């Protein structure tokens, strides 16, 4: 019994050591490159704060740590070093990825639905609700009871009251 326990302990220790020896480098990522020039880095960060990460979609490229954002930041640094203006860099990204890369896309025919779609849907829903409620009001009829029906209801109510008193 003791020999079996020692054998199990040795196997467990060996498995534990094997887990410690597994290299964790497969989970590590390359360090994020920082520009040699702090002014280039500052300009790059200002540009990327208004650009959407197409992978994350709810983060700016400045905040995102996705590989896509790293590539875009590297591309922006290269274009800054090539003396391109901010508008030229943004236009390059819009040409490449579409208006979705901008957090505030311009109002133009292709983005009308993006800008005005929620308002249009709200107005349609509100109009539909108003029409439905008006039609429903017309369908509701006032039901008037005959004198015999009123007396029968009164009798039923009186019976119910007497039953509770007993």
N, C-alpha and C positions, 0 to 999 in steps of 0.2 A: 504494500500500500504506500509506504514512504517512497519507494523507488518510482512508482507511478507519479506521485506528486512532484518529485524532483525532476522527472522527465518533462512533465507539463510545465513546470516553472522555467526550465531551460529553454523549451520551445517558445514560451511566451517572451522570454528575455531576448531570444534570437529574433523573433518577429519585431519586437520593439526596436531593436538595434537596426534592423533593415529599414524600418520606417524613418528612422533618424538619418539614414544614409541616402535616402531618396533625394536627388537634387531638386531644389525648388526653383531653379532658374527658368523653368518652362513657364512659370507664372509671372515672372518679372517682365517689365517693359523697359524700352529704351528711355533714357533720361530725356526730358523735354528740353530741346535746344533753346538757349537764351541768346539773344542777339549780342554781338560784341559791342554794339553801340547802344547805349541806353535810350537815345533819342529815337532810334529805329524801333526799339521794343515798345516805347511809350506810344508812338504813332500807330504801331500794329495793334496794341491793346485798345486804343480809341476806335480804330476801324472795326475790330472784331466784336465790340460791345453791341453793335447794331446789326450784326449778321447772325442768322439762325443756323445752328448745326443741323444738317439734314439727317443725321443719324438720330440724335436725341430729340429734335424738333421742339423741345420746350426749354432749351438752353441756348445761350449765345455761344458763338465759337470761342470767345474769350474764357467762358466758364467750363466748357465741355472738355472732357479728357478722352474723347473718342479719337480713334486713329484718323478719321476724316478731318476733324478739327485741327489735329496736329499738322496734317498735310496742308490745309488751308492757311494756317498761320505761317508755315514755312514758305508757301507760295507768296503770301503777302509780304513777308520779309524780303524775299528776292525782288519783288516788284518795287518795294520802297528803295532798295539799294540801286535799282535801275532808274531811279529818279522819276517814277510815275506819280501822278497826283492821286489824291484820295478818290476823286471821281473816276479816274481811269481804272483804278484797282476795283472799285465797286462795280463799274460797268463790265469789267472783265468777268467778275464772279456772276453777275446777272446774266451775261451772255452764255456763260458756261452752265449755270445751274437754274436759271429762271428767277422770276420775281420772288419765289418762295424763300430764297436765301435772305431776303430783306425782312426785318421785323416790321417795318412800315412800308409795305409795297405801294407804289404810286397808283393813283386812281386812273385807270384806263379801261377800255372795253374788256380786256381779258381779266380784270380784277373787280369788275362791278359786282359780281356775285359774292366775292369775298368781303367787300366793303358793305354792300347793302342787302345781302341775302338774309341775315338775321332779322333786320327790320321788316323786310318784305314778308318773311314767314310769320312774324309776330302780327302784322296787320291782317294777313290772310286768316290766321287763327282767330284773332279777335272778331273779324267780320263774320266768320263761320259761326262762332259762338253766339253773336247777336242775332243772326238769322235763325239759328236753331231755337233760341229762347223765345223769339217772337212767334215762330210757328207753333211751338209747344203751348204758348199761352192761348193761341187761338183754338187749339185742340181741346183744351180743358173746358168742360161745360159745367155750369152751376147746376147741380142736381137739387131740385126742390122735392120735398117729401109731401105726400098727400096727408090729409088729416088722420086717416086710419093708420098710416105708417108711423106718424108721430106718436099716436096713442099707444101703438104696439111697442115702440122704443121706450116710451115712458114706463110702461108696464114691466118691461124687461129690467130696466134700471131699478125700479122699486123692488122687484123680486130679489135682485142681487143685493140690495141694501138690507132687506129682511133676512136673507140667508147669512149675512155676516154678523148680524146682531144675535143670532141664536147660539 
